[in-house]
Amino acid sequence: MTTEDERHDPEPVRPMFIYISGPYAPPSEERDAQTRKKIAEENVANANSAALAIADMGHIPFVPHTMLLGWEDDASRDLVMHICHRWLEKCDALYFIGPSQGADSERELARLMKIPIYYEFEDIPKVEVTSSSSKLSSEAFQGYLVEYEQCMESYRHTYATIWQAGALFAAISAAIVTFAGSDNSNLQVLAPLPIIFWYLGIFQPMNRYGEVRNDRLVQLEQTLGTAIRDLQMQHFRYFSGTRKAESTTRRILLFKWLWRPRVKEIVTMFGVALIVVEFYLIAKLII
């Protein structure tokens, strides 16, 4: 997550071509013609609504629902999906409205392509809509490329430092536990403190800085990738998309923090648990 200071006057993000993926045809078990027509119309309206919202953010949506409207009477499903997949291959990201046989296959293709998959509008970065050309001069391109290399090195160094410091403070805690033994409760109360200090004083601030670097790398990949379409700089766009495609609320409601946790969630749960243990040890010592 970026801090408020880091978000002040950010570098503009380049527009993305975003594929709108969601159900079109009604469920096969639905037989009533009027109901099927109504469901299809609602699905098209939902896709158009999502596309308008994304366009308002400065991106360029592609809506297969309207392009292929009515094709189901004259074209086979295989032909329609072939066309949808080819269009998806031209896009920079996918916005997923909801599951269906076709939408699920599009999402799987997006995963194979390693492009961001968005589920919530707030996760899509907004851009300034301008009429200027997206082409970069050779000097600008080289400048962005140098910044990308330096930013990537800073990102790697940040997390290498976090884990090296974590190993050191964990070793200090282990040494305190070993030295204190099972009989010296006065020293045992000190054991969690080094790791708590690492969690609050090193991991939290440096992880926020790492997220700022990650967001800047995503912006640079979008800028360079838009200027030179064949460049295919997508590592951090894919990495960030897979981590940030789902909102915190969605992960909490689906309990994904429990059965598919992220590194930050694991460290946070561990840090909070150690703080609780430390308060318990202090209370036990006082009582």
Secondary structure as UniProt FT lines:
FT   TURN            4..7
FT   STRAND          17..21
FT   TURN            28..29
FT   HELIX           33..56
FT   TURN            57..58
FT   STRAND          60..62
FT   HELIX           64..67
FT   TURN            68..70
FT   HELIX           71..73
FT   HELIX           77..88
FT   TURN            89..90
FT   STRAND          93..96
FT   HELIX           101..113
FT   STRAND          117..118
FT   HELIX           121..123
FT   HELIX           138..180
FT   TURN            181..183
FT   HELIX           185..188
FT   TURN            189..192
FT   HELIX           193..198
FT   HELIX           199..203
FT   HELIX           204..227
FT   HELIX           229..231
FT   HELIX           235..244
FT   HELIX           248..253
FT   TURN            254..255
FT   HELIX           256..259
FT   HELIX           263..286
//
